[in-house]
Amino acid sequence: MAENDFMHILVTLIARETAERKTTRRRVLEQEAILRRTKVPLQPSHASEQRRPSVRPDEQPVPKAAAAKTAPTSPSQPWRPTATLLPPTPMHAPLASRISIPPQAKHAPDSVQPSSMGSMSLQKQERALMDDLLYVLLGFEGQHVTFATQRTSTHEPYDPFDEQSRLVGPRYTIASGIDPSLRDLAMQVLKTATHAAALDAFGDVMSRNEYGSVSHALCSAVRKLQKDFLVLVTQLEHSFLNNDSFSLHQMSLQLRKSAHVLSLLYTLAQEVLKENGLLGATTDDNESDEDDEDEFENVLASLRDGGGASTRGKKSCIGGALLVLLSRRLQAMSGDPQAKDLLSSLLRDASRPYLRMLNEWLHHGNVKDPHQEFMVKETKSIKRELLEQDYTDEYWEKRYTLRPELVPLQLESVKDRVLLAGKYLNVVRECSTGAVFSSTFSTDLSASANVPHDIFAPAFLSNVNTAYIDANRALMALLLTTHQLPQRLRSLKHYFFLDRSDWFTYFLELSHSELRKPAKSANVGKLQSLLDLVLHTPGSIASDDPFKEDVRISMSETGLVGWLMRVVNVQGMDADATSLTNSYTPAPEGSVSGKDDKEIAAHEALTLDFGVPFPLSLIISRVTLTRYQLLFRYLLGLKHLEGQLINSWTDAGGIGGSVAGAVKGAKGRDVGIWRRKTGNPKIELWKKRAWTLRSRMLTFTQQLLYFCTAEVIEPHWRAFMSRLEESSEGDATATKSTSGEPNAARRTVDELMQDHVDFLATCLKECMLTNAKLLRINSKVTSTCLMFANYTASLTRSLDAAFPAFTPTPSAPTPPPIDEAKLEKLFSILTQYEQHFSRHLKILLDALNYLAATETVGFLGLCARLSMAAEGGDVGGGFGRRGPGVGDGV
């Protein structure tokens, strides 16, 4: 009776471990065990393997604290295998079995081996086989049905100590001599027993902490079905003990429905285990880098939270990926009604933890995902305090990101809305007080009737859409109303695009001496003080700006052209090479702008900065501010060049400067040579060519400045602000459709951000700041103009030295002879300026014509305007006017 005592101990331990088995169930098992011993006496069993394979037949196991161990006994003592309750370890799931693995039947002594099946009658064979099958269905060996320990061509031997072997499930062998018909029926039942044992191991492994709450919920649903199977086995055992006519065929028929359910569960479990790499699945090499990054983030997050690193493999099927697997199997098995009902039930139960995370994200903006199984990933190392130094929009783009492999099929069509809804709410929560946010969004999600808790609920997708629209409306109101985004954008336009530049002209006049210094020698504090003085001057347009305190002076360490060239070359924004511009090769770094960046003047390094609070820093980020600064520095360079050319014309005594030409100029030198008739045709021709070249350069500069401001920035600005007004109107007029579902918002925050980026990108492109070839050509032309403007003083001194003023006297009635060598040198220098300017301008026009015909139509208007400067003009030339007709006759 050793076997009966051993089984009684196992049944008692199982009943104590599982809370789901009630007291009444335990009493029934005990009573049935007594009936079995009195009615059908059985021989001692060899149905177990000892804890250690080295146990000899003459040894008797003695229970210990950790595992069953054996002790030597005399040959006359009966073989009494025992099992113990193992202590919990971190690797054990809370509901996993902690009963030690029993000894195996192959190690049992010969004295307890049963008699041969061939010596039994057919009826006794059936009764003995049915008795063994009842134990096998519970995961134990019988007298005549034992674990298969021989290797075959298709199966490995079963090892109960190997986890993979337990997950695949045991194979069984039946003793020889049994009737073939009984063997066939028994093999069908044994397949069900294999599935049941494998599902027990599946629940123990997948219930571990690292596999997440979705896997835990799936294991819980599987355990409910296993409990129903155990009830069925108990009913079969009751029929076997109390009904002599109960046959193996009837047992097989009663198991058929449960066998199909277990078969479906077994197939699902095997696929889940393979996806998790627990059955020898390999990791895709193409995903190894991404998996390494995710694993690194998981380890960091775990360490920050005070926990240990996850022990699951790189390739894991948890959370959303597990729901995807269940959904795909449901689609594939939809033709089987029983399979469809089963998989639908499993998907419904397994998705409940995921829906809790989803609703928390949609309605509160929080990511509660300790096991990294939700579709939204939070990178906690990226904080909003870094926005001031963030040149990559990292906070908005990478703080919360999607995990595509964890997006359930049911959310695939709205995954972007799921991500944005939580991101919007997160921003609103960070900018609002706790009471305001709680009164607006916080609800008890577990008890709310408006929040679906079933993945098959009709309102499942509408819940996502509603949350997305509400979050977008809240963030739009926060940006447009509370933080005055339109007014701040207009302030940016005033300062960076110089549309109201009275303050800036005054600032340049006050800081003229400081801006002439090298960039490293300029006093930024003094420049900031002068800027504050100008902005607070009564009567200035900027004095009424509420955001003038946010404007700051900064000095760049790199020249504009050199910076842009490096950006263009790195980002690959360069256009295709053309035959028109192949002659221009990239200049070496540090010499793109014609001088070393370390030697740039203060006016070349001058730029503005603008303080933007959160959450406006999401729209006006450091990246967008950099684009504003690039445009500002480009416009400042053109205005500086225009001022230099105008000053050179004033110094030369041109139109509007007759008084200044007749008296000493601002620098105290006599400039009468430019207005005095020398009577020498060569000198007059030289002066006319110099006036004409200056007029062409001024025309070029003013037309380019007019094009950038009036034909590029202003139209695109109006279009951008009109879309912004649509956003505010759409936010105010958002309603619900006749079906009760909310209408989609007319404009979203992400669309607004993209509109802002597109506006700046278009302005940079049409201002020729994103094409390396245009940038180099334009830099050559403007550099030539600036050099010529700065050379005006030396030209005046050369004329005075070569052709001094002459007054006829009786002793000297005729002027002295002209120094032909000096005159030839002046003609040579002027010719070089003319050739450089004309050649570079022609190449620029050819490139603009080509690009206007291929990609940017707006360059056609610029070509028409600049063609006047290319054709030349007369010696006259007005200044102070922009548009066609600048430089009368040019």
NORTA-V728293 format. One record per backbone hydrogen bond with DSSP energy under -0.5 kcal/mol. CO is the residue of the C=O (numbers start at 0). NH is the residue of the N-H. Records with the same first field share a line. If there is no record, write none. Layout:
# NORTA-V728293
CO: NH / NH
This chain:
# NORTA-V728293
0: 4
1: 5
2: 6
3: 7
4: 8
5: 9
6: 10
7: 11
8: 12
9: 13
10: 14
11: 15
12: 16
13: 17
16: 18
17: 20
19: 21
21: 25
22: 26
23: 27
24: 28
25: 29
26: 30
27: 31
28: 32
29: 33
30: 34
31: 35
32: 36
33: 37
34: 38
35: 39
46: 140
47: 103
51: 54
55: 58
57: 72
59: 70
61: 68
66: 63
68: 61
70: 59
73: 76
77: 79
78: 80
83: 85 / 99
88: 91
92: 95
97: 85
101: 48
102: 48 / 49
103: 47 / 106
104: 107
108: 111
109: 112
115: 118
116: 119
120: 124
121: 125
122: 126
123: 127
124: 128
125: 129
126: 130
127: 131
128: 132
129: 133
130: 134
131: 135
132: 136
134: 137 / 139
135: 138
143: 145 / 174
144: 141
145: 172
146: 148
147: 157
154: 151
158: 161
161: 165
162: 166
163: 167
164: 168
170: 147
172: 145
174: 177
175: 116
178: 182
179: 183
180: 184
181: 185
182: 186
183: 187
184: 188
185: 189
186: 190
187: 191
188: 192
189: 193
190: 194
191: 195
192: 196
193: 197
194: 198
195: 199
196: 200
197: 201
198: 202
199: 203
200: 204
201: 205
202: 206
204: 207
207: 210
208: 211
210: 214
211: 215
212: 216
213: 217
214: 218
215: 219
216: 220
217: 221
218: 222
219: 223
220: 224
221: 225
222: 226
223: 227
224: 228
225: 229
226: 230
227: 231
228: 232
229: 233
230: 234
231: 235
232: 236
233: 237
234: 238
235: 239
236: 240
237: 241
238: 242
242: 245
246: 250
247: 251
248: 252
249: 253
250: 254
251: 255
252: 255
254: 258
255: 259
256: 260
257: 261
258: 262
259: 263
260: 264
261: 265
262: 266
263: 267
264: 268
265: 269
266: 270
267: 271
268: 272
269: 273
270: 274
271: 275
272: 277 / 278
273: 276
276: 279
283: 286
284: 287
286: 290
287: 291
288: 292
289: 293
290: 294
291: 295
292: 296
293: 297
294: 298
295: 299
296: 300
297: 301
298: 302
299: 303
300: 304
301: 306
302: 305
313: 315
315: 317
317: 320 / 321
318: 322
319: 323
320: 324
321: 325
322: 326
323: 327
324: 328
325: 329
326: 330
327: 331
328: 332
330: 333
332: 335
334: 336
335: 339
336: 340
337: 341
338: 342
339: 343
340: 344
341: 345
342: 346
343: 347
344: 348
345: 349
346: 350
348: 351
350: 354
351: 355
352: 356
353: 357
354: 358
355: 359
356: 360
357: 361
358: 362
359: 363 / 364 / 365
360: 364
365: 367
366: 368
368: 371
372: 319
374: 376 / 402
376: 378 / 400
377: 379
378: 381
380: 382
382: 385
383: 386
384: 387
385: 388 / 389
388: 390
392: 396
393: 397 / 398
394: 398
398: 378
400: 376
401: 403
402: 405
403: 406
405: 407
407: 410
408: 411
410: 413
411: 414
413: 417
414: 418
415: 419
416: 420
417: 421
418: 422
419: 423
420: 424
421: 425
422: 426
423: 427
424: 428
425: 429
426: 430
427: 431
432: 436
433: 437
434: 438
435: 439
436: 440 / 441
442: 444
443: 446 / 447
449: 451
453: 456
456: 459
458: 462
459: 463
460: 464
461: 465
462: 466
463: 467
464: 468
465: 469
466: 470
467: 471
468: 472
469: 473
470: 474
471: 475
472: 476
473: 477
474: 478
475: 479
476: 480 / 481
477: 482
478: 484
483: 487
484: 488
485: 489
486: 490
487: 491
488: 492
489: 493
490: 494
491: 495 / 496
492: 496 / 498
493: 499
499: 502
500: 504
501: 505
502: 506
503: 507
504: 508
505: 509
506: 510
508: 511
510: 514
511: 515
513: 516
514: 602
516: 601
517: 520 / 521
518: 521
521: 523
522: 526
523: 527
524: 528
525: 529
526: 530
527: 531
528: 532
529: 533
530: 534
531: 535
533: 536
536: 539
539: 542
540: 543
541: 544
544: 547
546: 549
547: 550
549: 610
551: 608
553: 606
558: 562
559: 563
560: 564
561: 565
562: 566
563: 567
564: 568
565: 569
566: 570
567: 571 / 572 / 573
577: 580 / 581
580: 583
582: 584
587: 590
590: 593
595: 598
596: 599
599: 518
600: 603 / 604
601: 605
604: 555
606: 553
608: 551
612: 615 / 616
614: 617 / 618
615: 618 / 619
618: 620
620: 624
621: 625
622: 626
623: 627
624: 628
625: 629
626: 630
627: 631
628: 632
629: 633
630: 634
631: 635
632: 636
633: 637
634: 638
635: 639
636: 640
637: 641
638: 642
639: 643
640: 644
641: 645
642: 646
643: 647
644: 648
645: 649
646: 650
647: 651
648: 653
649: 652
653: 656
656: 660
657: 661
658: 662
662: 670
664: 667
668: 664 / 670
670: 673
671: 674 / 675
675: 677
678: 680
679: 683
680: 684
681: 685
682: 686
683: 687
684: 688
685: 689
686: 690
687: 691
688: 692
689: 693
690: 694
691: 695
692: 696
693: 697
694: 698
695: 699
696: 700
697: 701
698: 702
699: 703
700: 704
701: 705
702: 706
703: 707
704: 708
705: 709 / 710
706: 710 / 711
707: 712
708: 713
711: 715
712: 716
713: 717
714: 718
715: 719
716: 720
717: 721
718: 722
719: 723
720: 724
721: 725
722: 726
723: 727
724: 728
725: 729
726: 730
727: 731
728: 732
734: 742
736: 739
740: 736
747: 751
748: 752
749: 753
750: 754
751: 755
752: 756
753: 757
754: 758
755: 759
756: 760
757: 761
758: 762
759: 763
760: 764
761: 765
762: 766
763: 768
764: 767
769: 771
770: 774
771: 775
772: 776
773: 777
774: 778
775: 779
776: 780
777: 781
778: 782
779: 783
780: 784
781: 785
782: 786
783: 787
784: 788
785: 789
786: 790
788: 791
790: 794
791: 795
792: 796
793: 797
794: 798
795: 799
796: 800
797: 801
798: 802
811: 808
817: 819
818: 822
819: 823
820: 824
821: 825
822: 826
823: 827
824: 828
825: 829
826: 830
827: 831
828: 832
829: 833
830: 834
831: 835
832: 836
833: 837
834: 838
835: 839
836: 840
837: 841
838: 842
839: 843
840: 844
841: 845
842: 846
843: 847
844: 848
845: 849
846: 850
847: 851
848: 852
849: 853
850: 854 / 855
854: 856
855: 858
856: 859
857: 860 / 861
858: 862
859: 863
860: 864
861: 865
862: 866
864: 867 / 868
865: 869
866: 870
867: 871
882: 885
886: 889
